[in-house]
């Protein structure tokens, strides 16, 4: 999918959308998406695929339905794979603590956005958000810890800066993307059923 040009990609996606009217086929697509997710993210991070014209744009067709997300998360570790894929994309190869260079094309072109978007879709479902908290939140917290001070700033008390450098913009946009999922992550706390389940499990 990532190697197709825009025209062929559109034709392929239209075919998939038509076929996904069948629920069984849609389930198979969601499972295939989960199994290939790490590879897709790795290739997309390396520059393969056109933004807005890859299979990532179809994920909303099944990630917003609990029956599909539950299947791929419980049986195929989708949420864990997504968290690890995001971490692998943003960290320097072979490093457990070094964030990728803030000047990188990956950050400037926001190649991480499809993963963040998938999280936001899944986290609309309270049960899946709760499942993520119990299975993958430690990995996410570790990544957030490593992101701290990636482009530290010193407050200026003299003159106003008329521009921001590219490194600051890249770091700022990444932080904005992460902050966009926080409300979804804690939204399930307000649901009585979720609170009861957490209490009963402890």
ABEGO torsion letter per residue (X at the ends): XAABBAAAAAAAAAAAAAAAABAAAAAAAAAAAAAAAAAAAAAAAAGBEBBGABAAAAAAAAAABAAAAAAAAAAAGAAAAAAAAAAAAABBBGBAABBBBAABAAAAAGAAAAAAAAAAAAAABAAAAAAAAAAAAAAAAAAAAAABGABBBBBBABBBBABBBAAAAAAAAAAAAAAAAAAAAAAAAABAAAAAAAAAAX
